[in-house]
Amino acid sequence: MKIAIMGAMREEIDPILEKFESYKTFEYAGNVFYTCTYGVHELVIAYSKIGKVFSAITASVMIERFGAQVLLFSGVAGGISKELKIGDLIMASALCQHDVDITAFGHPYGFIPEGSVMIETDSDLRSLAAEIAVDMSIDLYEGIIATGDQFVASAERKAWIEKTFNADALEMEGASVACVCHNFGIPFFVLRAISDSADGEAGVDFDTFLQSSAQVSAKFILEMVKRIGD
């Protein structure tokens, strides 16, 4: 099977690439893609750069040019739910775009005509992830992740997103990747490590956190790859 592994930043895919002795490199559509094999699977790995446009381009290329049949996304997110602490892992049950607003035409926030507010991730991949979390003794949360082309630092905005979408975390790529995968009919999974909590408390150096969380995510994602198709 051809499986895509995607992050938004270089730091999120480096720990995955480090697991392989060799891989091929391809430049296309303003980005770099890495291909290799892992067990019985062919992998295409890339980081998109931050934001919905770049992530949609990268996901589309992985599917259309490299033939990905499954897409796994790994990265960091800000916590909204008060139950999520810095370092916790959350998998998206569904994703939405919190910055889409055509309410002037009578539509709800996050809705685009001929689309939907929420796009659900693949239930089989979520079930697999839950099994892996138990085996790895990792607490894995499940909830709605909201996406937008803005870094949300305002407590008021976070509260609005939580109330409007019942969201647990927010980031800048997941929903756009979800739109691409949904339209191409590709099963997908989104895993995020919480980098800041709902109360705005940092409590950790972001660069240090990014490196440590990327290592944990890489191990988790590669275990998913190993078990897909079993």
C-alpha positions, 0 to 999 in steps of 0.5 A: 500500500502507498501511504502518505505521512505529512507534517506542516514543519520540517521538524515534524518529519525529520524524526521519521526520515531519520528512521530510514537508511535511504530514501529518494528525494523529488522536487515538485510544485514548490515542495520536496517529497521523500519516498522509501519503503517500510515493511510491505508499504511504500511511503511518501513523506513531506512537510507542507509549510504552515497554513491551509493553502500549502497543506492542501497543495501537498496533500493533493500532490501526495495523492495525485502524483505519488498515488497515496492510498492513505494519509497520516498527518502528525504535528502540534496544536493548541489546546482548547479543552481544559482537559488537554495539557501540554504534551498530550496527544489528540487524534481528530474525530472530525475537523472544521474551518473556524475562519470560514464565515459566510453567515451573511448568506444564512449559513453557519460558521465553517460551512461552504456550500456543497460542503459541510462544517465537519469532515470526519476522519477514518474510523478504522484508522482511529480504532487502530490508533486507539489500540496502539495507544494502549500497547504503547501506554500512551494517553490518546484523546479524541476530539474535534480539531478546528483549523484556520489561517491564523495563530489564535492567542486570544482567550476570547477567540479560543472560547468562541471556537470551543463554543461554536464548533465544540472543538478541543484543539486548534491548528492551521492545516488539518481541515484543509487536508481533510477536505482534500482527502474527503474529495479524493476518497482517501482515508486519513488520520490526524494526530496532534501533540498539544503545545499550549493549554487553554489557559494560555500557560506556556510552561515549556520552551516551544522548540524543545517541545517540538523536538520531543513531541515529534519523536513521540509522534514519529514512533506512533505514526510508524507503528500505525504504518506497520499495522495498517493492513494487518 
